[in-house]
Every structure is written in structure tokens, then in C-alpha cells.
């Protein structure tokens, strides 16, 4: 009878652990690792390609405006959607490799996006290009955050945090240069090399700088994310070089007045509030807060002695004064611009367009440009009002409901992780909560930060940082939200 080679039993079948090294007692497959290990190595390589693509998405978000303003101004229009094909390609790659995120949230987003596209073309504005541009938010970018949560782990989130702090230092230098330079200067060039400048009206004749972004909101959003990471790294300071931590903290403090952004100052206060909640949870957190407060006090005192910083504070103060007069103080700003806008989306009817709205995409600047030839808020400036105006009360409120459930669900998960000694998700939610709840998606930079921040929060819940465990935790978290 012929000798038939026998297939060695798998580690699970033989009762031996999966991580036993290959030895004389372990079957050798012609000098190669066992099939299980080869499969694991191949699988890790496939995941690695998607993770690298997600890192590229982050870097393109930071550098997209610089390409459109300074380095490739002739390609400013196509570069507007530079991240779109990358995001779509990553989702298609995830489908082919069996790691596409499956959850009620993703399914609902895809369904709402598809129906919104169809109703916009058939019952709304009727322009398929505008409808596709609007629907890509629900069909491509927002699902991408769940892919981040599936294939990335906490180590990846910390790595992006270190990059963010590293970028913050030259970004702060750049916005100071933009603040003091005329709008005609190269550093202030607008999209497409526009010599009218990329700044936006601030106070006392100074303009809000845009940094490396296409518009000034990018500066606010970037440093808001930086502030959330600063709160985490001051608590877990052993994970980062202390010199970078101090430098990034100083850069963040410089950015607050020179951005002339009330939203950034509000975000800094919110971040401090989240840190105080941490201090009430565990002694290890509360011991770090005095160090953080002392560092901020020393940095602010040192900056206050420089004339350039004093001018920034003066302009920021003037901006607050003029805005408070027109909006009725802080209560008017928060009540009317933030809470009032969200309430109006539910209680007020924006137009007579019917059950399915005017059509997805029409409320974006691209939609306005393609339909009217100019930039305008054809539907509404506020995110929730624009959503309901474009999609109608049924689909629009469905999208809003998903965002509310996701924001509060992740906040609950992050709080639970913080009580167990992991403050990263909680500090990221100091910025991510409002982004997921009401962050803008009509403008590409704002949409990018909503996507990246949501993905970072989801990935930060994968404490192990491993692909397989991260996938399981992200899926179980989304399903339980």
C-alpha cells in the first residue's frame, strides 16, 4: 500500500497553543511556516495596505489646501475631491478582502445615501452630478470612519496623535505669519492661487488665517483635534517626548488668539471640562492635572511677554466684543447659533419642497456653483437645517437620528473606558462628540475632520491595537450603540 503523507493537525485540534514556536516537535512544511502562520501573515499584509491608505487620508486632509493654494493651483478644482477616490478605493478594497464594516449604522447610511440620490434626481433638483456629490458623504466618507474602527487599533490612534502634535508647531508659526501678512502675500494665497487671499474677516483689520487648509475652518478644526490629544498626552506623558508635548502646548495656546476663532476657544474650554471629569474618576488622572495647569500657566506667561502675542489677544478680544453685541452675549451665541440651529431643523420648515426636500447636494457650495454659478447657502448654513432641507423631514431626520445615536453611544463607551484606566477615547470625544453630533459635512475639510475624528474614536476603543481583536471590538461596540 502506498505511503500517503498525513496532514499535520492544527494547533487548536492538537490542543497546543497557537503561538508555540516551530521546533523539532512541530511539523515543518518543506522549510516554510505552517499554513496557519502563512495565512495570518498574508492577512496582516492585506490589512496593512488599508491602514496605510487611511493614514494617507489623514495626511491629504492636512495638506489638501496647501496643494490647492500654493503648489498645484491649476488643479484646484479636481483636488477638491482628492480624498474621495481614495476613500472609495479603500472601501472597495475592504469589500474584496472581507473586512468591510457591517453594522446597522453602515447599512443605514448606505440605504439613506442611495435613496437620497434617487429622490434628488427624480423629485428634487434633478442634477445627478450635484446629487452624487452630496450622496458621497453618506455612501463613502461616513462609512470610512467605521472601516478605521475595524482595521486600526489604539496604537495607530496614538501615532496619529503624535503626528498631530508635531504638525501643530509649524502650523502655529504659519498662522502667525498669515495673521501679520497682507492678504496679497504668497502665504495668504487663496484656492487656485487667488491673490485676494484665503483669510476671512476677523477684527481690527486682521483676517482669520487658514493655515494649510482651503478655508479658515480647517485651522479651528485642526487645533481642536490637537487640544484633545494634548489632554490625553499630558495624562499619559510617558508615551511622548516631553519637549514635543511642551512645544505643542505652546503652539495650541498661540493658535487660540491668532486663529481669531471663538469656536477654538470654546473647544479648549470643553477639552478642559472633559479633563476635569477624568480627574473625578481616578487618582492617577487627578495627579496629572496640576502639572497640566502649571504648564499652561508658565507657557501663557512666557507668551504674554512677547509683543506679537499681545496683538493676537487684542484682536481676539475685539472679535468677542463685536460678536457678543450682535448675538446677545455668550448665551445668545450658544443658544442661537448652536442649540437654536439644531432645534430649528426639527421645529421649522425650511421650504415648500415636499417630503423629500430640494435634493441632496444642493446645500453645498459645489451644488450652488453647478446650479447657480456662484457660492451661496441655497438651503441653510447650519448642518442639521441643511440636512433636513436637502433630504426632507423623513430622510433628513433619519440621518440626524443616526448621528445622535452614534455620538451619545460613543460618549458612553468612552466614559466606560476612562473609568477602567484608558482615557484616550474620552479625550478624543471632547472634540469628537460635537463633530459626530453636528459637525459640518457640506464643506470638504469639515467632512474630512468628521470622518477622521469619528474613525479615531472607534479605533481608540480597540485597546489591544491588534487587527483581529480591534475588528471584534469595533463591531460589538457599534452593534451595542
PLY file of the C-alpha trace (Angstrom):
ply
format ascii 1.0
element vertex 481
property float x
property float y
property float z
element edge 480
property int vertex1
property int vertex2
end_header
0.00 0.00 0.00
1.39 3.41 -1.00
2.59 5.74 1.71
0.16 8.63 1.92
1.51 11.80 3.64
-0.60 12.83 6.56
-1.68 16.41 7.13
-0.44 17.73 10.48
-3.15 18.65 12.90
-3.81 22.32 13.58
-2.68 23.75 16.95
-6.32 24.07 18.04
-7.05 20.45 17.14
-3.97 19.07 18.87
-4.57 21.10 21.98
-1.28 23.01 21.73
-1.22 26.80 21.85
-1.23 28.72 18.58
1.97 30.66 19.40
4.26 27.67 20.03
7.48 28.24 18.04
8.41 25.85 15.26
10.69 23.16 16.68
11.55 19.53 16.18
8.16 18.64 17.65
6.33 20.96 15.26
5.57 19.74 11.73
7.64 21.62 9.16
6.15 22.24 5.72
9.16 22.00 3.42
11.08 24.65 5.29
8.13 27.08 5.36
5.95 28.25 8.28
2.79 26.21 8.89
-0.24 27.13 6.74
-1.95 28.95 9.61
1.01 31.27 10.05
1.30 31.90 6.33
-2.40 32.77 6.28
-2.01 35.13 9.24
0.96 36.86 7.59
-0.98 37.29 4.34
-3.99 38.60 6.25
-1.86 41.14 8.16
-0.36 42.33 4.87
-3.83 42.89 3.43
-4.90 44.90 6.47
-1.67 46.87 6.35
-2.48 48.19 2.87
-5.85 49.51 4.08
-4.26 51.06 7.17
-1.66 52.83 5.03
-4.49 54.17 2.87
-6.24 55.50 5.98
-3.03 57.23 7.08
-2.85 58.77 3.59
-6.42 60.05 4.02
-5.32 61.86 7.19
-2.29 63.45 5.52
-4.30 64.54 2.49
-6.77 66.22 4.84
-3.90 68.25 6.31
-2.18 69.07 3.00
-5.09 69.29 0.55
-5.47 73.06 0.95
-1.74 73.67 0.53
-1.83 71.82 -2.80
-4.84 73.82 -3.97
-3.45 77.19 -2.87
0.30 77.09 -3.36
1.75 74.07 -5.13
-0.85 72.93 -7.70
-3.22 75.92 -8.02
-4.08 74.99 -11.60
-5.60 71.74 -10.33
-7.55 73.37 -7.51
-10.94 72.15 -8.72
-10.16 68.42 -9.14
-8.11 68.48 -5.93
-11.30 69.48 -4.11
-12.34 65.82 -4.18
-8.83 64.40 -3.87
-9.77 62.22 -0.89
-12.95 60.89 -2.49
-11.38 58.30 -4.85
-9.02 57.23 -2.08
-11.90 56.69 0.36
-13.94 54.83 -2.27
-10.95 52.68 -3.20
-10.36 51.74 0.44
-13.99 50.70 0.87
-13.85 48.59 -2.30
-10.59 47.03 -1.12
-12.27 46.22 2.19
-15.13 44.51 0.33
-12.73 42.37 -1.71
-10.74 41.38 1.38
-13.75 40.64 3.53
-13.27 43.42 6.09
-15.97 45.85 5.03
-17.63 47.11 8.24
-21.04 45.52 8.71
-23.34 47.18 11.21
-26.73 48.80 11.46
-25.12 52.21 11.19
-23.27 51.46 7.95
-26.29 49.75 6.41
-28.49 52.71 7.32
-26.00 55.21 5.88
-25.79 53.32 2.59
-29.55 52.99 2.37
-30.18 56.67 3.17
-27.49 57.76 0.73
-28.89 55.66 -2.11
-32.50 56.74 -1.57
-31.41 60.39 -1.23
-29.58 60.24 -4.55
-32.60 58.76 -6.32
-35.09 61.24 -4.83
-32.79 64.19 -5.60
-32.61 63.23 -9.27
-36.25 62.26 -9.71
-38.06 64.58 -7.29
-35.56 67.26 -6.31
-33.12 69.46 -8.21
-32.65 66.81 -10.92
-28.88 67.20 -11.32
-27.15 63.80 -10.96
-23.70 65.36 -10.51
-24.89 67.52 -7.60
-26.75 64.54 -6.14
-23.66 62.32 -6.39
-21.51 64.98 -4.73
-23.96 65.24 -1.85
-24.58 61.50 -1.51
-20.86 60.69 -1.30
-21.00 61.91 2.31
-23.35 59.09 3.29
-22.07 56.48 0.84
-18.30 56.93 1.12
-16.88 59.20 3.83
-19.02 58.39 6.86
-18.75 54.60 6.26
-14.98 55.10 6.08
-14.89 56.01 9.77
-16.26 52.56 10.59
-13.56 50.99 8.43
-11.00 52.90 10.51
-12.59 51.46 13.62
-12.36 47.96 12.20
-8.78 47.75 10.91
-6.97 50.28 13.13
-6.10 49.98 16.81
-5.17 52.27 19.65
-1.51 52.27 18.69
-2.45 53.75 15.32
-4.54 56.41 17.06
-1.63 57.36 19.33
0.67 57.52 16.30
-1.67 59.95 14.54
-1.80 61.94 17.77
1.97 62.32 17.79
1.89 63.45 14.17
-0.81 65.98 15.06
1.28 67.47 17.86
4.33 67.55 15.60
2.40 69.36 12.87
0.94 71.83 15.40
4.26 73.63 15.92
4.92 74.68 12.28
1.16 75.19 11.80
1.17 77.76 14.61
4.14 79.53 13.05
2.31 79.57 9.72
-0.90 81.12 11.05
1.10 83.82 12.85
2.79 84.67 9.54
-0.61 84.72 7.82
-2.05 86.88 10.60
0.61 89.58 10.19
0.96 89.34 6.39
-1.30 91.17 3.91
-3.85 89.08 2.04
-1.88 89.67 -1.16
1.16 87.84 0.26
2.01 84.38 -1.09
1.45 82.81 2.32
-2.16 84.04 2.22
-2.95 82.99 -1.36
-6.42 81.57 -1.82
-7.59 78.47 -3.66
-6.28 78.41 -7.23
-3.61 80.98 -6.30
-6.22 83.69 -5.72
-4.33 86.86 -4.75
-7.38 88.20 -2.92
-6.32 85.87 -0.11
-7.73 82.94 1.82
-8.35 84.81 5.07
-11.78 85.57 6.46
-12.91 88.74 8.20
-11.73 88.86 11.82
-11.39 92.12 13.77
-9.41 95.39 13.79
-8.49 94.89 10.14
-6.94 91.45 10.70
-8.12 88.30 8.95
-8.64 84.78 10.28
-5.79 82.63 8.88
-6.41 79.38 7.03
-3.13 77.58 7.75
-2.53 74.80 5.21
-6.28 74.45 4.62
-8.53 75.82 1.91
-10.62 77.82 4.36
-10.24 79.15 7.89
-12.42 76.44 9.44
-9.55 74.00 8.88
-7.37 75.90 11.36
-10.06 75.70 14.03
-10.76 72.01 13.43
-7.11 71.00 13.36
-6.18 72.74 16.60
-9.36 71.44 18.23
-8.18 67.91 17.48
-4.73 68.90 18.73
-6.25 70.10 22.03
-7.99 66.76 22.55
-4.70 64.92 22.02
-2.86 67.33 24.33
-5.28 66.48 27.14
-4.53 62.79 26.65
-0.74 63.08 26.36
-0.46 65.24 29.47
-2.19 62.46 31.36
-0.13 59.74 29.65
3.08 61.76 29.26
5.33 58.69 29.16
4.03 57.95 25.67
5.52 61.06 24.10
8.69 63.16 24.17
8.25 65.87 26.81
9.85 68.50 24.56
7.29 67.88 21.84
4.49 67.95 24.39
5.56 71.34 25.75
6.14 72.78 22.26
2.74 71.59 21.02
1.05 73.03 24.11
2.64 76.41 23.41
1.57 76.14 19.76
-2.01 75.42 20.83
-2.05 78.46 23.13
-0.67 80.64 20.32
-3.30 79.34 17.90
-6.24 80.37 20.10
-5.86 84.16 19.71
-4.21 84.16 16.27
-6.93 82.00 14.76
-9.44 84.69 15.85
-11.79 81.76 16.35
-14.33 81.71 19.14
-15.05 78.08 18.28
-11.45 77.12 19.08
-11.59 78.87 22.45
-14.89 77.14 23.19
-13.29 73.83 22.23
-10.36 74.49 24.58
-12.80 75.08 27.44
-14.70 71.93 26.52
-11.47 69.93 26.48
-10.62 71.25 29.95
-14.08 70.21 31.12
-13.56 66.67 29.88
-10.20 66.58 31.66
-11.87 67.65 34.91
-14.34 64.80 34.56
-11.37 62.46 34.25
-9.88 63.90 37.42
-13.03 62.98 39.31
-12.75 59.33 38.21
-9.32 58.16 39.29
-6.46 59.44 41.41
-3.94 58.79 38.63
-5.77 61.33 36.48
-6.15 63.98 39.19
-2.43 63.90 39.94
-1.67 64.98 36.38
-3.99 67.99 36.29
-1.83 70.29 38.45
1.09 69.58 36.13
-1.01 70.48 33.11
-2.34 73.66 34.75
1.19 74.70 35.72
2.50 74.07 32.20
-0.29 76.15 30.66
0.26 78.98 33.16
4.02 79.08 32.52
3.59 78.92 28.75
0.92 81.62 28.75
3.02 83.89 31.00
6.02 83.49 28.70
3.95 84.22 25.61
2.24 87.21 27.22
5.61 88.96 27.49
6.03 88.99 23.72
4.51 91.89 21.73
3.35 89.67 18.87
1.19 87.58 21.22
-0.30 90.67 22.83
-1.60 91.86 19.46
-3.27 88.49 18.86
-5.04 88.68 22.22
-6.17 92.23 21.44
-7.70 91.21 18.10
-9.34 88.15 19.64
-10.86 90.29 22.40
-12.22 92.73 19.84
-13.73 89.84 17.90
-15.51 88.60 21.01
-16.79 92.07 21.85
-18.25 92.75 18.42
-19.78 89.29 18.12
-21.33 89.47 21.59
-23.02 92.76 20.75
-24.59 91.35 17.60
-25.57 87.98 19.10
-26.55 88.97 22.61
-23.52 87.74 24.54
-22.35 84.21 25.22
-25.87 82.96 25.91
-27.02 84.29 22.57
-24.05 82.74 20.76
-24.59 79.28 22.22
-28.36 79.42 22.25
-28.93 80.93 18.82
-26.04 79.63 16.72
-25.63 76.16 18.16
-28.66 74.92 20.08
-31.08 77.13 18.17
-29.85 75.85 14.82
-30.34 72.22 15.83
-33.79 72.89 17.25
-34.85 74.80 14.13
-34.07 71.76 11.98
-36.76 69.84 13.84
-39.32 72.57 14.55
-39.15 74.81 11.48
-39.95 74.08 7.85
-37.21 75.49 5.63
-39.10 75.46 2.32
-42.07 74.09 0.42
-40.11 71.41 -1.39
-42.16 68.49 -0.13
-41.43 65.29 1.72
-38.06 64.62 0.07
-36.57 68.12 0.25
-34.82 70.04 -2.50
-32.34 67.24 -3.16
-29.10 66.13 -1.57
-26.05 68.19 -2.51
-27.87 71.42 -3.30
-26.92 72.96 0.05
-23.18 72.62 -0.64
-21.01 75.26 -2.30
-20.35 72.83 -5.16
-24.09 72.33 -5.60
-24.65 76.09 -5.64
-21.83 76.59 -8.14
-23.16 73.94 -10.51
-26.76 75.16 -10.34
-26.45 78.95 -9.95
-22.85 79.70 -10.94
-21.91 81.20 -7.57
-21.27 80.32 -3.94
-24.26 80.52 -1.65
-26.13 78.76 1.13
-29.07 77.72 -1.00
-30.64 75.68 1.79
-29.17 76.59 5.19
-25.78 77.19 6.81
-26.44 75.07 9.90
-25.72 71.34 9.41
-28.99 69.95 10.72
-31.14 72.52 8.93
-29.27 71.86 5.68
-29.72 68.10 6.09
-33.48 68.36 6.58
-33.80 70.95 3.81
-31.94 68.76 1.31
-33.36 65.35 2.24
-36.77 66.31 3.61
-38.16 65.55 7.07
-38.20 61.75 6.79
-34.73 61.05 5.38
-33.18 64.14 6.96
-34.34 63.33 10.48
-33.19 59.76 9.87
-29.64 60.98 9.22
-29.80 63.23 12.28
-31.06 60.35 14.44
-28.12 58.19 13.34
-25.66 60.93 14.26
-27.28 61.47 17.67
-27.24 57.75 18.45
-23.62 57.42 17.35
-22.42 60.49 19.28
-24.08 59.53 22.56
-23.28 55.84 22.11
-19.56 56.53 21.67
-19.60 59.03 24.54
-20.97 56.31 26.82
-18.37 53.79 25.61
-15.56 56.32 26.03
-16.67 57.14 29.58
-16.70 53.47 30.48
-13.17 53.05 29.09
-11.99 56.06 31.09
-13.27 54.58 34.33
-11.24 51.46 33.56
-8.00 53.43 33.15
-8.00 54.24 29.42
-8.58 58.00 28.90
-7.83 58.16 25.15
-11.38 57.64 23.79
-12.80 60.07 26.35
-10.38 62.88 25.49
-10.94 62.35 21.77
-14.67 62.68 22.41
-14.04 66.15 23.86
-13.73 67.12 20.20
-15.45 64.20 18.52
-18.79 64.44 20.32
-19.86 67.71 18.69
-18.31 66.68 15.38
-20.33 63.50 15.25
-23.44 65.24 16.54
-23.49 68.41 14.44
-20.17 68.76 12.59
-20.41 70.14 9.08
-20.30 67.74 6.13
-21.11 70.12 3.28
-17.56 71.50 3.07
-14.75 69.01 2.23
-12.39 69.96 5.08
-15.15 69.82 7.68
-16.34 66.48 6.28
-12.79 65.14 6.49
-12.49 66.03 10.16
-15.85 64.46 10.98
-14.71 61.27 9.26
-11.22 61.17 10.78
-12.35 62.07 14.29
-15.14 59.50 14.31
-12.75 56.88 12.99
-10.14 57.73 15.62
-12.68 57.37 18.41
-13.84 54.00 17.08
-10.25 52.80 16.67
-9.24 54.09 20.12
-11.75 51.68 21.65
-9.53 48.87 20.32
-7.14 48.99 23.28
-5.13 45.97 22.13
-4.19 47.61 18.88
-4.34 44.27 17.04
-6.31 43.83 13.85
-8.40 40.83 14.80
-9.34 41.97 18.30
-9.87 45.51 17.01
-12.33 44.23 14.42
-14.33 42.31 17.02
-14.46 45.19 19.46
-15.44 47.76 16.83
-18.22 45.53 15.54
-19.55 44.71 19.02
-19.36 48.39 20.04
-21.30 49.59 17.01
-23.90 46.88 17.44
-24.41 47.78 21.08
-24.75 51.51 20.48
0 1
1 2
2 3
3 4
4 5
5 6
6 7
7 8
8 9
9 10
10 11
11 12
12 13
13 14
14 15
15 16
16 17
17 18
18 19
19 20
20 21
21 22
22 23
23 24
24 25
25 26
26 27
27 28
28 29
29 30
30 31
31 32
32 33
33 34
34 35
35 36
36 37
37 38
38 39
39 40
40 41
41 42
42 43
43 44
44 45
45 46
46 47
47 48
48 49
49 50
50 51
51 52
52 53
53 54
54 55
55 56
56 57
57 58
58 59
59 60
60 61
61 62
62 63
63 64
64 65
65 66
66 67
67 68
68 69
69 70
70 71
71 72
72 73
73 74
74 75
75 76
76 77
77 78
78 79
79 80
80 81
81 82
82 83
83 84
84 85
85 86
86 87
87 88
88 89
89 90
90 91
91 92
92 93
93 94
94 95
95 96
96 97
97 98
98 99
99 100
100 101
101 102
102 103
103 104
104 105
105 106
106 107
107 108
108 109
109 110
110 111
111 112
112 113
113 114
114 115
115 116
116 117
117 118
118 119
119 120
120 121
121 122
122 123
123 124
124 125
125 126
126 127
127 128
128 129
129 130
130 131
131 132
132 133
133 134
134 135
135 136
136 137
137 138
138 139
139 140
140 141
141 142
142 143
143 144
144 145
145 146
146 147
147 148
148 149
149 150
150 151
151 152
152 153
153 154
154 155
155 156
156 157
157 158
158 159
159 160
160 161
161 162
162 163
163 164
164 165
165 166
166 167
167 168
168 169
169 170
170 171
171 172
172 173
173 174
174 175
175 176
176 177
177 178
178 179
179 180
180 181
181 182
182 183
183 184
184 185
185 186
186 187
187 188
188 189
189 190
190 191
191 192
192 193
193 194
194 195
195 196
196 197
197 198
198 199
199 200
200 201
201 202
202 203
203 204
204 205
205 206
206 207
207 208
208 209
209 210
210 211
211 212
212 213
213 214
214 215
215 216
216 217
217 218
218 219
219 220
220 221
221 222
222 223
223 224
224 225
225 226
226 227
227 228
228 229
229 230
230 231
231 232
232 233
233 234
234 235
235 236
236 237
237 238
238 239
239 240
240 241
241 242
242 243
243 244
244 245
245 246
246 247
247 248
248 249
249 250
250 251
251 252
252 253
253 254
254 255
255 256
256 257
257 258
258 259
259 260
260 261
261 262
262 263
263 264
264 265
265 266
266 267
267 268
268 269
269 270
270 271
271 272
272 273
273 274
274 275
275 276
276 277
277 278
278 279
279 280
280 281
281 282
282 283
283 284
284 285
285 286
286 287
287 288
288 289
289 290
290 291
291 292
292 293
293 294
294 295
295 296
296 297
297 298
298 299
299 300
300 301
301 302
302 303
303 304
304 305
305 306
306 307
307 308
308 309
309 310
310 311
311 312
312 313
313 314
314 315
315 316
316 317
317 318
318 319
319 320
320 321
321 322
322 323
323 324
324 325
325 326
326 327
327 328
328 329
329 330
330 331
331 332
332 333
333 334
334 335
335 336
336 337
337 338
338 339
339 340
340 341
341 342
342 343
343 344
344 345
345 346
346 347
347 348
348 349
349 350
350 351
351 352
352 353
353 354
354 355
355 356
356 357
357 358
358 359
359 360
360 361
361 362
362 363
363 364
364 365
365 366
366 367
367 368
368 369
369 370
370 371
371 372
372 373
373 374
374 375
375 376
376 377
377 378
378 379
379 380
380 381
381 382
382 383
383 384
384 385
385 386
386 387
387 388
388 389
389 390
390 391
391 392
392 393
393 394
394 395
395 396
396 397
397 398
398 399
399 400
400 401
401 402
402 403
403 404
404 405
405 406
406 407
407 408
408 409
409 410
410 411
411 412
412 413
413 414
414 415
415 416
416 417
417 418
418 419
419 420
420 421
421 422
422 423
423 424
424 425
425 426
426 427
427 428
428 429
429 430
430 431
431 432
432 433
433 434
434 435
435 436
436 437
437 438
438 439
439 440
440 441
441 442
442 443
443 444
444 445
445 446
446 447
447 448
448 449
449 450
450 451
451 452
452 453
453 454
454 455
455 456
456 457
457 458
458 459
459 460
460 461
461 462
462 463
463 464
464 465
465 466
466 467
467 468
468 469
469 470
470 471
471 472
472 473
473 474
474 475
475 476
476 477
477 478
478 479
479 480
